[in-house]
Amino acid sequence: MRTTRSRQLLARACKRIPGGVNSPVRAFRAVGGTPPFLVRGRGCRVFDADGNEYVDYVGSWGPLVLGHADRSVLRAARAAMANGTSFGAPTEIEVEMAEAIARAMPAVEMVRMVSSGTEATMSALRLARAVTGRERVLKFDGCYHGHVDSLLVGAGSGVATLGIPGSPGVPKAMTELTVQVPYNDLGATEAAVRRFGDEIAAILVEPVAGNMGCVPPVPGFLEGLRALCDRSGALLLFDEVMTGFRVARGGAQALYGVKPDLSCLGKIVGGGFPAAAYGGRRDLMARVAPAGDVYQAGTLSGNPVAMAAGLATLARLREPGVYEQLGRVSKAVADGLAEIAARRGVELTTAAVGGMFGFFFHPGPVQDFEDAKQSHAERFRRFFAEMLARGVYLAPSAYEAGFVSLAHRAKDVAFTLEAADAAMKQVARVG
Ligand SMILES: Cc1ncc(COP(=O)(O)O)c(C=O)c1O
């Protein structure tokens, strides 16, 4: 694997960009080595500045459910761009997006577009605080909701990858409002609600955790959260930035049949452009300015190019059989990895939900962040490096999910598992 050009680019980047990257996990700090600087993507493959080619399971961290440079997305984005890139004024395509989201997710009766998942969770939390008149938020260890001050407590994703407990610069007063509970632990959640019940504005959850690896909810967990919210008056806030349109067209709320009060979306709704959303019950969303008094705004919110790319993506996801296909592919990868590990005598726990999957070098079960943290870091590092060298681009952290797209075919899975077999052989040698 050639790395000369990427190494040169990283050295240049580090002089002007903190850590050489515009988002921490991209820097490969947890796995070592040089991150390939990517120049091109096509279907399920990406190509780097040194001419290496990889089967991609990052998919820009989730948005690219159709694969890279999908023709229908490019066509829609180009057509929108030809009419101008941004207006900062109402456009019909924003209405179409709001309607498309509401059709797929009936709980999202009204929606506001924003530009990132972080903005979506931050704004939804502000709304929850405003309508309940309460200030605390209950979140789960290992869930990541973007870099919102009060939500960086016990966060997964890059925060976990870098092994930092939170972040300097976040006022203590903000983190004191955050109640942390282990994921999938309804008993602990009940206890927290008993203690802080009438102060909790929202229970915020990734309905399938994807930022501590892939950790599905145990049966009854999401239903239990719904019941706790109903009893305590807190709002149930599903962060479906990752799971929305990925685990099912209607997100995890459709897959598990639990209706949140507010939902956050991102990634797929922007079709690879910066777009995200928060929405939910009409009576709650009616409080958002200018309909109501809860202020939230954005220069590029509802950007027409992003809306066009997002809508083209959502249109493809309406076709019959697409979620069965995504589910088949991620299950084939997860089951394949499990079979190879078993054959090679390596302890591995896998999970697959819709178009996302994960694996832990851990005998399992993995149901919360404490379990996820027991994953064998050195085995992961070795596996990751061996896979990369063989042309498979996985997320460079044990605390991230893998994403498949409709462009991943049986031959790509076969290629991946062949690489995994050779990589696992090396992992088996790690003590
Ligand atoms: C569940 C979840 N919520 C929120 C975010 C933040 O989104 P963004 O990176 O667009 O700010 C992410 C990002 O990975 C996420 O996975």
PDBQT file of the ligand as one rigid body, heavy atoms in Angstrom, charges set to zero:
ROOT
HETATM    1  C1  LIG A 501     -26.360   9.908  16.464  1.00  0.00    +0.000 C 
HETATM    2  C2  LIG A 501     -25.658  11.169  16.062  1.00  0.00    +0.000 A 
HETATM    3  N1  LIG A 501     -26.133  12.347  16.460  1.00  0.00    +0.000 NA
HETATM    4  C3  LIG A 501     -25.548  13.502  16.106  1.00  0.00    +0.000 A 
HETATM    5  C4  LIG A 501     -24.409  13.517  15.344  1.00  0.00    +0.000 A 
HETATM    6  C5  LIG A 501     -23.777  14.805  14.973  1.00  0.00    +0.000 C 
HETATM    7  O1  LIG A 501     -23.939  15.068  13.624  1.00  0.00    +0.000 OA
HETATM    8  P1  LIG A 501     -22.948  16.064  12.860  1.00  0.00    +0.000 P 
HETATM    9  O2  LIG A 501     -21.619  15.395  12.812  1.00  0.00    +0.000 OA
HETATM   10  O3  LIG A 501     -23.598  16.248  11.521  1.00  0.00    +0.000 OA
HETATM   11  O4  LIG A 501     -22.918  17.333  13.655  1.00  0.00    +0.000 OA
HETATM   12  C6  LIG A 501     -23.859  12.309  14.911  1.00  0.00    +0.000 A 
HETATM   13  C7  LIG A 501     -22.633  12.297  14.104  1.00  0.00    +0.000 C 
HETATM   14  O5  LIG A 501     -22.031  11.291  13.838  1.00  0.00    +0.000 OA
HETATM   15  C8  LIG A 501     -24.499  11.099  15.279  1.00  0.00    +0.000 A 
HETATM   16  O6  LIG A 501     -24.030   9.906  14.897  1.00  0.00    +0.000 OA
ENDROOT
TORSDOF 0
